[in-house]
């Protein structure tokens, strides 16, 4: 749902003796600034919060003015890969 829940999940995963990302990989959603300060750093999907609000406002204004057409707005997201989802491989010697 969001990075805050991912942070809580990370805490529970660690409390059960599991390792991130070796045992469980985890990715958040919102890419909060805190994602860079947890251990391991949280991979996350970032979205354009400001643009989402702006688009919603414009659609609402159009509807208030009488626009009846249903519109779909798609805003791109970005996957920021950090340590919480990178699987390491062991090399054999």
C-alpha positions as a printed Julia matrix, in Angstrom:
93×3 Matrix{Float64}:
   0.0     0.0     0.0
   2.81    2.45    0.82
   6.38    2.65    2.09
   5.26    3.0     5.7
   3.69   -0.46    5.58
   6.79   -1.79    3.83
   8.93   -0.41    6.69
   6.69   -2.21    9.2
   6.89   -5.41    7.15
  10.68   -5.15    7.12
  10.69   -4.95   10.91
   8.48   -8.03   11.25
  10.53   -9.98    8.69
  13.73   -9.21   10.6
  12.12  -10.07   13.96
  11.46  -13.57   12.59
  15.14  -14.04   11.79
  14.72  -13.66    8.06
  17.03  -11.6     5.88
  16.09   -8.98    3.3
  16.61   -9.57    0.36
  18.28  -12.98    0.77
  15.14  -14.68    2.17
  12.43  -12.17    1.25
  12.61   -9.32   -1.24
  10.37   -6.34   -0.57
   9.31   -3.29   -2.58
   7.4    -0.28   -1.29
   5.04    2.1    -3.04
   5.49    5.89   -2.86
   9.29    6.05   -2.6
   9.37    8.21    0.51
  12.66    9.86    1.37
  12.99    7.47    4.33
  13.45    4.6     1.86
  17.12    5.58    1.61
  17.67    5.5     5.37
  16.35    2.07    6.41
  18.55   -1.01    6.39
  18.52   -2.37    3.76
  17.51    0.57    1.59
  13.96    0.02    0.35
  13.26   -0.52   -3.34
  10.1     1.36   -4.23
   7.74    2.41   -6.96
   7.59    6.17   -7.17
   4.56    7.92   -8.53
   3.8    11.5    -9.4
   1.67   12.56   -6.43
   1.5    16.23   -7.45
   0.58   15.34  -11.04
  -2.11   12.93   -9.78
  -3.73   15.71   -7.76
  -3.4    18.19  -10.59
  -5.02   15.8   -13.07
  -7.85   14.99  -10.64
  -8.5    18.71  -10.12
  -8.63   19.4   -13.85
 -11.04   16.5   -14.38
 -13.25   17.78  -11.55
 -13.29   21.3   -13.01
 -14.26   19.89  -16.41
 -17.06   17.89  -14.79
 -18.32   20.94  -12.89
 -18.41   22.83  -16.2
 -20.67   20.11  -17.62
 -18.23   17.73  -19.32
 -19.87   14.28  -19.5
 -17.1    12.35  -21.24
 -15.39    9.74  -19.07
 -11.63   10.15  -19.33
  -8.77    7.92  -18.3
  -5.49    9.55  -17.28
  -2.39    7.38  -17.08
   0.66    8.77  -15.33
   3.98    6.95  -15.55
   5.64    5.45  -12.49
   9.25    4.48  -11.86
  10.75    1.49  -10.08
  13.68    2.59   -7.94
  15.7    -0.55   -7.27
  17.65   -0.51   -4.02
  19.03   -3.13   -1.66
  15.73   -4.64   -0.43
  15.03   -6.39   -3.71
  18.47   -7.16   -5.07
  19.28  -10.83   -4.78
  22.94  -11.55   -4.34
  24.53  -14.61   -5.87
  27.3   -16.66   -4.38
  30.13  -17.51   -6.69
  31.71  -20.93   -6.35
  35.51  -21.07   -6.21
